[in-house]
Amino acid sequence: MALVGSPNAGKTTLFNSLTGLRAKTGNYPGVTVARYEGVLDTPAGPFVVEDLPGTYSLDPISPDEEVVAHALEQAHELAGLLVVVDATNLRRGLGLIAQVQQAGLPTAVVLTFVDELTRRGGRVNPEALSRALGVTVIPVVAGDRRGVDALRDRLTRLDAWPAPPVPPPTDPADVTAWATSVLASAQFAAPDPDSRTGRLDAVLLHPVWGTLIFFVTMFAFFQTIFLVAAPMQGWIETAFALLGDLARDTIPIRWLSAFVADALLGGVGGVLVFLPQIALLFVLVSLLEGTGYLSRAAYLMDRIMATAGLEGRAFVALLSSVACAIPGIMATRTLPSARDRLATMMAAPLMTCSARLPVYVLLIGMLVPPEAGWGPIRFQGLILFGLYLLGAASAMAAAWFFKRVVGRNSGVPLPFYMEMPSYRLPRAKTVLISVWDACRAFLKKVTSIILITTVVLWGLLNLPVQGADALEAAGVDPTDEVAVATYTIDNSAAAWVGRAVSPVFEPLGFDWRVNVGVISSLAAREVFVATMGQVAAASDPEDPAAALASMTYEDGPRQGELVFTPPTVAALLVFFVYALQCMSTLGVMRRETGTWRWPAIAFGYLGVVAWGMAWLAHTLVGVLT
C-alpha cells in the first residue's frame, strides 16, 4: 500500500499514525525525500505501507518526483493506493488523483485538514465527493483517531473498494473541466484566505522587515543555546567529575581505574555534557519547522540564493544541514536541476551541523568568559552566531563556485515554486519526538563511533607502558599518579603521531595533542572533545576544564607557553567551520552522485580551505592581540 500526495498534505503524519513509526514531519514542503516503509497490522493481516515523497504531479522534474512515478509504474507490486489530499487545496489535489487513477489499482482518497477548511469558512461533502470520484473518500483530522481507525478498517476490504466505471481524463484541458464538475458535485466551497497567516506574512515576508526579523530570530536562537543550556551543562560536568573520582577511589586495578576515569568518563563523558545544547538546538529547529516559518525563510532567502545561482528550494536543503549534512544532501533531490543539486551538495557540509556544536561550545568557553557581554547579549552567543553565519556565507560562496566556475547548467531555469502553509502551533508530541530522536542519535553516536575511537585513543595515549625504572630514569616519581600520566601521554604512540604531523599544523599554532584531536575528529567531530577530555582528565582529575585552559607546551621553542591562546582557539574554530570531518557525509554524497569523484573533491577542497582560513584567523587574531 503506497501513500501518494502533494508536499505538506499530511502524508507522513498519516504514515506515522498507521504504522506507529516516527518518520520526520514538518509544516513545510519537501520533508520526505525518500521512500519509507512500515507495517500496519489489520484483522486481515499485515500491510506494508510505503510513504512516497510529495509530488504535485506524475510528470517528474526532480529525483524525488521520479521516485513516485517509478513506484506507480511498478503497479504489480502494490495492493492499492492511498491518495492524501489537502482539503484546503482540493482543486490542485484532483489533478494528482486523475493521474494516479490511471494506474488501475484499488484507490482511496484520504482528505486531510478538513478542520482547517471549516475554520476558514470552506466546506466539502466527503460522501458527495466519493460519489463524484467513484472511489472511497475518508476524512482524517490530525489528533483524531476516528478517521485513522475508519481508514484502518477499510484497508481490510480492498476487494470492496469502489472504482470509477471510466477513469478520469488525461488531457490537461479535460482534467480542468472534470475537476470543476467534481468540485460542484462535492458541494465544495473554497476556504477564505487565512487572516492570521495573512497578517503575519505582511510582516514576515516583507523584503526589509522580514529579513531583519529572520536574522534577529537566528541571533536570539544562538544566545538561547548558551543562556539556557549552560547551567544544565554545569550539572552534568559536576556529575561526571564525581563519577571519575569514585572510579579512581574504588577500582583497585590502576590501569582499569585510569581507563574508566579518563577514557570513559573523561572522554565520552566530556562529549555527553553537551547534550543540553544538542537538545535545545533541536527544540528551536522543530518550533521553526512546525510553525511553517521555514517556507517563509526559503522565500526570503531566494534572492540571496540567486546570487549563487541557486533557488530558494536549495535553502531548505542547506537549512536541513544545520541539523546534519546527511538529510541536507538527501534533500537536494527536490531540486530539478542536476547542476543545482551538485552545487548544493558541495556546499552543504559548510553549514554548521549539530556535530560541530560541542566543539564550538568547548572552544568558545576557553576564549570568552560566560559573563562577558553587553547587557543581555553574551559574547559567547555572538561568536557562535558568527560561526554559523560564516559557515552559511562560505556555503553560498562554494555553491557559486561549483555552479558558475566548474560549469553552467545548460537547461532552461525553472521558476521557484514553494507553497506557503498556514501558520500552525507545533504539536508538542511532534516536537518531543524530534528532540528525542536527535538526542537518541547523539547518544548512539557517543556509545558507538565516539566510544570506539575514544578507547583506541586511550590505548594510543597510554602505550607503550612505562615501567618504574624508565620513570625514575626520566626523573618522574612512580608514586605521583599525575606526573606518571603526564609523562606516559607525552611519550605515547599518540604523541609520536601528533608530532609527526606537526609540520602541517604548526603554522596554525596547534600542539601535538591538538593534532591528535584534529586527526581523530575525522571519525566524528565530537571525538576532538573526547580527546581533549582524556588529556585534561589525566593531567588534572579534579578540574579537567581548568587543566585544558592552562595546558602548556611540554618541549620545543615554545615550552611553557599556553597551548590554547586566542590565536590558536580562533584557528581551531575556523578550521572546524570548513573541514569535512564526517565519513558518513562522504558516503551519502557518494550514493547521491553515483561516484567517488565528488566526495573526494569535497574532502580535498574543504581540507585545503580549512587550513588556509585557519592560518588567516591565527595570523589576524595574533596581530590584534
C-alpha positions in Angstrom: 0.0 0.0 0.0 1.6 3.3 -1.1 0.8 6.8 0.2 0.8 9.4 -2.6 0.1 13.1 -2.2 1.4 16.6 -2.7 4.0 18.1 -0.4 2.8 19.1 3.0 -0.5 17.4 2.7 -0.1 15.5 5.9 1.0 12.2 4.2 3.9 11.4 6.6 1.7 12.2 9.7 -0.8 9.7 8.4 2.0 7.2 7.8 3.2 7.6 11.4 -0.4 7.1 12.7 -0.9 3.9 10.7 2.5 2.3 11.3 3.4 3.6 14.7 6.7 4.8 13.3 8.3 8.3 13.8 9.3 9.4 10.3 10.2 13.1 10.3 7.3 15.6 9.7 7.2 19.4 9.3 4.9 22.2 8.3 6.7 22.9 5.1 7.1 21.1 1.7 9.9 18.7 0.9 10.3 17.0 4.2 10.0 13.5 2.7 12.6 12.9 0.0 13.0 9.1 0.2 10.8 6.0 0.4 9.9 4.9 3.9 8.2 1.6 4.8 6.3 0.5 7.8 4.0 -2.4 8.7 0.3 -1.9 9.6 -1.4 -4.8 11.4 -5.0 -5.3 10.4 -7.5 -8.1 11.1 -7.0 -9.3 7.5 -3.2 -9.5 8.1 -0.2 -7.1 7.9 0.1 -4.5 5.2 3.4 -2.9 4.2 2.7 0.8 4.0 5.1 2.9 1.9 5.4 6.7 2.3 6.5 8.2 -1.0 7.9 11.7 -1.5 5.4 14.5 -2.0 4.7 15.4 -5.6 2.3 17.8 -7.4 2.0 15.5 -10.5 3.4 12.3 -12.0 5.3 14.2 -14.6 8.6 14.3 -12.7 11.1 17.2 -12.9 13.2 16.2 -9.9 14.7 13.0 -8.5 12.2 12.7 -5.6 9.3 13.0 -8.0 10.9 10.4 -10.2 10.7 8.1 -7.2 6.9 8.4 -7.1 6.5 8.0 -10.8 8.7 4.9 -10.8 6.8 3.4 -7.8 3.5 3.7 -9.7 5.0 2.2 -12.8 5.6 -0.9 -10.7 1.9 -1.3 -10.1 2.1 -5.0 -9.9 4.0 -4.7 -6.6 1.2 -2.7 -5.0 -2.1 -3.9 -3.5 -3.6 -0.4 -3.5 -3.0 3.4 -3.3 -4.0 6.0 -0.7 -4.0 9.5 -2.2 -3.6 12.1 0.5 -5.3 15.4 -0.4 -5.3 18.7 1.5 -8.9 19.7 1.7 -8.0 23.4 1.6 -6.3 22.8 -1.8 -8.7 20.3 -3.2 -8.7 21.6 -6.8 -5.0 21.1 -7.0 -5.2 17.6 -5.5 -7.8 16.5 -8.1 -5.2 16.8 -10.8 -3.0 14.3 -9.0 -5.9 12.0 -8.3 -6.7 11.9 -12.1 -3.1 10.9 -12.9 -2.9 8.3 -10.0 -6.2 6.6 -11.1 -4.6 5.8 -14.5 -2.6 3.1 -12.6 -5.7 1.0 -12.4 -5.2 0.0 -8.8 -7.7 0.0 -5.9 -7.6 3.6 -4.8 -8.9 5.6 -1.8 -8.7 9.3 -1.1 -7.7 10.5 2.4 -8.9 14.0 2.9 -6.8 16.0 5.4 -7.1 19.4 7.0 -10.9 19.3 6.9 -10.9 21.1 10.3 -8.9 24.0 8.8 -11.2 24.1 5.8 -14.2 24.6 8.1 -12.4 27.1 10.3 -11.7 29.3 7.3 -15.3 29.2 6.0 -14.9 26.5 3.4 -16.9 23.3 3.1 -16.9 19.9 1.3 -19.2 16.9 1.4 -17.0 13.8 1.7 -19.8 11.4 0.7 -20.7 13.5 -2.4 -17.0 13.8 -3.3 -16.8 10.0 -3.0 -19.7 9.6 -5.5 -18.2 12.1 -7.9 -14.8 10.5 -7.9 -16.1 6.9 -7.8 -13.7 6.0 -5.0 -13.8 5.9 -1.2 -13.1 9.2 0.5 -12.1 9.2 4.2 -11.7 12.5 6.1 -8.9 12.4 8.6 -8.1 15.1 11.2 -4.8 15.3 13.0 -5.0 14.2 16.6 -8.4 12.5 16.0 -8.1 8.7 15.9 -11.6 8.1 14.5 -10.6 8.9 10.9 -7.4 6.8 11.2 -9.4 3.9 12.7 -12.0 4.2 9.9 -9.2 4.1 7.3 -7.6 1.1 9.0 -11.0 -0.7 8.9 -11.3 0.0 5.1 -7.9 -1.5 4.5 -9.2 -4.9 5.5 -11.6 -4.9 2.5 -9.6 -3.9 -0.5 -11.7 -6.0 -2.8 -14.7 -3.9 -1.8 -13.2 -0.6 -2.7 -15.3 1.1 -5.4 -13.7 2.2 -8.7 -15.0 4.7 -11.2 -16.5 3.0 -14.3 -14.5 5.3 -16.5 -11.0 6.7 -15.4 -10.6 10.4 -15.3 -9.4 12.2 -18.4 -5.7 12.8 -19.0 -5.7 15.8 -21.3 -5.0 19.0 -19.2 -8.0 20.9 -20.5 -10.3 17.9 -19.9 -8.8 17.4 -16.4 -9.6 21.1 -15.6 -13.3 20.7 -16.7 -13.5 17.3 -14.9 -12.1 18.9 -11.6 -14.7 21.7 -11.9 -17.6 19.3 -12.2 -16.2 17.1 -9.3 -16.0 20.2 -7.0 -19.5 21.2 -7.9 -20.8 17.7 -7.2 -19.0 17.6 -3.9 -20.6 21.0 -2.8 -17.1 22.3 -2.4 -16.6 25.9 -1.3 -13.1 27.3 -1.3 -11.8 28.5 2.1 -11.2 32.1 2.8 -7.6 33.3 3.0 -6.2 32.6 6.5 -6.5 36.1 8.1 -4.0 35.2 10.8 -1.5 33.9 8.3 -2.1 37.0 6.1 -1.4 39.4 8.9 1.8 37.6 9.9 3.1 37.3 6.3 2.5 41.0 5.7 5.4 41.5 8.2 7.4 38.3 8.0 7.6 38.3 4.2 8.4 42.0 3.9 11.7 42.3 2.0 13.2 44.5 4.7 11.4 43.8 8.0 11.0 40.1 7.2 14.8 39.7 6.5 15.6 41.7 9.7 13.3 39.5 11.8 14.8 36.4 10.3 18.4 37.4 11.4 17.1 38.6 14.8 15.4 35.2 15.2 18.6 33.4 14.4 20.6 35.7 16.7 18.3 35.0 19.6 18.4 31.3 18.7 22.2 31.1 19.5 22.0 33.4 22.5 19.5 31.0 24.0 21.7 28.0 23.4 24.3 29.4 25.8 22.0 31.1 28.3 19.6 28.2 28.9 21.9 25.2 28.4 25.0 26.4 30.3 23.6 25.6 33.8 22.5 22.1 32.8 25.9 21.5 31.2 27.5 22.5 34.6 25.4 20.0 36.4 26.4 17.2 34.0 30.1 18.2 34.3 29.9 18.0 38.1 28.2 14.6 37.9 30.9 13.1 35.7 33.7 14.6 37.8 32.2 12.9 40.9 31.9 9.6 39.0 35.5 10.0 37.9 36.7 10.5 41.5 34.6 7.5 42.5 36.2 5.3 39.9 39.7 6.3 41.0 38.9 5.6 44.6 37.0 2.3 44.3 38.7 0.4 41.4 41.8 -1.2 42.8 43.4 -2.0 39.5 45.4 1.0 38.4 45.1 0.7 34.7 41.4 -0.1 34.8 40.6 2.8 37.1 42.5 5.1 34.7 40.6 3.6 31.7 37.2 4.2 33.4 38.0 7.6 34.8 40.0 9.0 31.8 38.7 7.2 28.7 35.0 6.6 29.6 34.2 9.4 32.0 36.8 11.9 30.9 36.5 11.2 27.2 32.9 10.0 26.4 31.6 12.0 29.4 33.3 15.1 28.1 31.1 14.8 25.0 27.9 13.9 26.8 28.0 17.2 28.8 26.9 18.9 25.6 23.6 17.0 25.4 21.6 20.0 26.7 22.9 22.2 23.8 22.0 19.5 21.3 18.5 19.1 22.7 17.9 22.8 22.8 19.1 23.2 19.2 16.5 20.7 18.0 13.8 22.2 20.2 14.3 25.5 18.4 14.6 23.9 14.9 11.4 21.9 15.5 9.5 25.0 16.5 10.6 26.8 13.4 9.6 23.9 11.2 6.3 23.2 13.0 5.0 26.8 12.8 5.5 26.9 9.0 8.2 29.6 9.2 10.7 27.6 7.3 8.9 28.2 4.0 9.0 31.9 4.7 12.7 31.7 5.3 13.2 30.0 2.0 11.2 32.7 0.3 13.2 35.5 1.9 16.5 33.8 1.0 15.5 33.2 -2.6 17.1 36.5 -3.8 20.3 35.8 -1.7 20.4 32.2 -3.1 20.1 33.7 -6.6 23.5 35.4 -6.1 25.0 31.9 -6.0 22.9 30.8 -9.0 20.6 28.7 -6.8 16.9 28.9 -6.0 15.0 29.1 -2.7 14.4 25.4 -2.7 18.2 24.9 -2.2 17.8 26.9 1.0 15.6 24.2 2.5 18.4 21.6 1.8 21.0 23.9 3.3 19.0 24.7 6.3 18.4 21.0 6.9 22.2 20.6 7.1 22.1 22.7 10.3 20.9 19.5 12.0 23.1 17.2 9.9 24.6 17.4 6.4 23.2 13.9 5.6 19.5 14.9 5.4 20.6 18.2 3.8 22.3 16.3 1.0 19.4 14.0 0.6 17.0 17.0 0.4 18.7 18.1 -2.8 16.5 15.5 -4.5 13.8 18.2 -4.6 15.9 20.3 -6.9 15.0 19.9 -10.7 18.5 20.9 -11.9 21.3 18.4 -11.7 23.8 21.3 -11.6 21.9 22.9 -8.7 21.9 19.5 -6.9 25.7 19.1 -7.2 26.4 22.7 -6.2 24.2 22.4 -3.1 25.8 19.0 -2.2 29.2 20.5 -2.3 28.1 23.5 -0.2 26.0 21.5 2.4 29.0 20.3 4.6 29.8 24.0 5.2 26.5 24.6 7.0 27.2 24.3 10.7 25.8 20.9 11.8 25.0 19.8 15.3 28.2 17.7 15.5 30.2 21.0 15.5 28.3 22.4 18.4 30.2 20.6 21.2 33.5 21.7 19.7 32.3 25.3 19.3 31.0 25.4 22.9 34.2 23.9 24.3 36.5 26.3 22.4 34.3 29.4 22.8 34.3 28.7 26.6 38.1 28.9 26.6 38.1 32.1 24.5 35.4 34.2 26.2 34.2 34.1 29.9 30.5 33.3 30.3 29.7 36.7 31.9 31.3 38.8 29.1 28.7 40.8 27.1 26.6 43.9 26.6 23.6 43.7 28.9 21.5 40.6 27.9 23.7 39.9 24.9 26.5 37.4 25.7 29.7 37.4 23.6 29.7 33.6 23.6 26.4 33.5 21.8 27.6 36.3 19.5 30.6 34.3 18.5 28.5 31.2 17.9 26.1 33.2 15.7 29.1 34.5 13.8 30.4 31.0 13.2 27.1 29.8 11.9 26.9 32.9 9.7 30.5 32.3 8.4 29.5 28.7 7.5 26.4 29.9 5.7 28.3 32.6 3.8 31.0 30.1 2.9 28.4 27.6 1.7 27.0 30.3 -0.6 30.5 31.0 -2.0 31.1 27.3 -2.6 27.7 26.9 -4.4 28.6 29.9 -6.6 31.9 28.4 -7.4 30.6 25.0 -8.4 27.6 26.5 -10.2 29.4 29.2 -12.1 33.1 28.3 -12.4 33.0 24.5 -12.7 30.2 24.6 -15.3 26.9 26.1 -16.2 23.6 24.4 -16.3 22.5 24.1 -19.9 18.9 23.8 -19.2 16.2 26.5 -19.0 15.9 27.8 -15.5 12.7 26.7 -13.8 10.7 29.1 -11.7 10.9 28.7 -7.9 7.7 27.4 -6.5 7.1 26.8 -2.8 3.8 26.5 -1.1 3.3 28.8 2.0 1.4 26.7 4.5 -0.8 28.3 7.1 0.9 29.0 10.4 0.1 26.3 12.9 1.1 25.7 16.5 3.5 22.9 16.6 2.2 19.7 18.2 4.0 19.1 21.5 4.3 15.4 20.6 6.0 16.2 17.3 8.5 18.5 18.9 9.3 16.0 21.7 9.7 13.2 19.2 12.0 15.3 17.1 14.1 16.2 20.1 14.2 12.7 21.4 15.2 11.3 18.1 18.0 13.8 17.8 19.2 13.1 21.4 19.0 9.3 20.8 21.0 9.6 17.6 23.6 11.7 19.5 23.7 9.1 22.3 24.0 6.3 19.8 26.9 8.1 18.2 28.6 8.6 21.6 28.2 5.0 22.5 29.4 3.6 19.2 31.7 5.6 16.9 32.9 8.0 19.6 33.3 5.3 22.3 35.3 3.0 20.0 37.5 5.9 18.8 37.9 7.0 22.4 39.0 3.5 23.6 41.5 3.4 20.7 42.8 6.8 21.6 43.2 5.8 25.2 45.3 2.9 24.1 47.5 5.2 21.9 47.8 7.7 24.7 48.9 5.1 27.3 51.1 2.8 25.2 53.9 1.9 25.5 53.6 1.2 29.2 56.3 3.0 31.2 58.0 0.8 33.8 59.2 2.1 37.2 62.8 2.1 36.0 62.0 4.2 33.0 60.1 6.6 35.0 62.8 7.0 37.6 65.4 7.4 34.9 63.3 10.2 33.5 63.1 11.9 36.9 59.4 11.0 37.4 58.2 9.8 40.8 56.4 6.5 40.2 54.1 7.2 43.1 52.9 10.6 41.7 49.9 9.5 39.5 49.5 12.8 37.8 53.2 13.1 36.9 53.2 9.5 35.6 50.1 10.1 33.5 51.6 13.3 32.0 54.9 11.5 31.2 53.1 8.5 29.7 51.0 10.6 27.4 54.0 12.8 26.4 55.9 9.6 25.3 53.0 7.6 23.9 52.2 6.3 20.4 49.7 9.1 20.0 52.4 11.7 20.8 54.5 10.2 18.1 51.6 10.6 15.6 50.9 14.1 16.8 54.5 15.2 16.5 54.8 13.5 13.1 52.2 15.8 11.6 53.4 18.9 13.5 55.0 20.5 10.4 51.5 20.6 8.8 49.7 22.2 11.7 52.5 24.2 13.4 51.7 27.4 11.4 48.2 27.2 12.9 49.6 27.1 16.5 48.5 23.5 17.2 50.3 21.4 19.8 50.8 17.7 19.2 47.9 17.0 21.5 45.6 19.2 19.4 46.9 17.5 16.3 45.8 14.1 17.7 42.4 15.6 18.4 42.1 17.0 14.9 43.1 13.7 13.3 40.8 11.7 15.5 37.9 14.0 14.6 37.9 12.6 11.1 35.8 9.7 12.6 33.4 12.2 14.2 33.9 15.8 15.0 32.9 15.3 18.7 35.9 13.0 19.1 38.0 16.1 19.3 36.2 17.0 22.6 36.7 13.4 23.8 40.4 13.5 23.1 40.9 16.8 24.9 38.8 15.4 27.7 41.1 12.4 28.1 44.3 14.5 28.1 42.8 17.0 30.6 41.4 14.3 32.9 44.9 12.7 33.1 46.6 15.9 33.8 44.2 17.2 36.4 41.5 14.7 37.5 39.9 17.3 39.9 39.3 20.0 37.3 39.8 18.9 33.7 38.4 22.2 32.3 41.0 24.2 34.1 43.7 21.8 33.1 42.7 22.2 29.4 42.7 26.0 29.7 46.1 26.0 31.4 47.8 23.4 29.1 51.3 24.4 28.1 53.8 23.2 25.5 56.0 20.4 27.0 59.0 21.0 24.8 60.4 22.9 21.8 60.9 26.6 21.4 57.5 27.4 22.9 58.0 25.3 26.0 56.0 26.7 28.9 53.7 28.8 26.7 49.9 28.2 26.8 48.6 25.9 24.1 45.1 27.4 23.9 45.9 31.1 23.2 43.3 33.3 21.5 45.0 32.9 18.0 45.1 29.1 18.4 41.5 28.9 19.6 40.4 31.1 16.7 42.3 29.0 14.2 40.7 25.8 15.6 37.2 27.3 15.4 37.7 28.4 11.8 39.3 25.0 10.9 36.2 23.2 12.2 34.0 25.6 10.2 35.5 24.3 7.0 37.0 20.8 7.4 34.8 17.9 6.2 35.3 15.6 9.2 32.4 13.2 8.7 32.8 9.9 6.8 29.0 9.4 6.8 28.6 12.6 4.8 31.1 11.4 2.2 29.3 8.1 2.0 25.9 9.8 1.4 27.5 12.1 -1.2 28.9 9.1 -3.0 25.4 7.5 -3.1 23.7 10.6 -4.3 26.3 11.4 -7.1 27.0 7.8 -8.1 30.7 8.3 -8.0 33.6 8.8 -5.5 34.9 11.7 -7.6 32.8 14.4 -6.0 33.2 13.2 -2.4 37.0 13.2 -3.0 36.9 16.7 -4.4 34.7 17.9 -1.4 37.1 16.3 1.1 40.2 17.8 -0.6 39.0 21.3 -1.3 37.5 21.7 2.2 40.7 20.5 3.8 42.7 23.0 1.9 40.3 25.8 2.6 40.1 24.8 6.3 43.9 25.1 6.6 44.1 28.3 4.7 41.3 30.0 6.6 42.6 28.8 10.0 46.1 30.2 9.2 44.5 33.5 8.3 42.5 33.5 11.5 45.6 32.7 13.6 47.5 35.5 11.9 44.8 38.1 12.3 44.0 37.4 15.9 47.7 37.2 16.7 48.2 40.7 15.3 45.1 42.0 17.1 46.1 40.5 20.5 
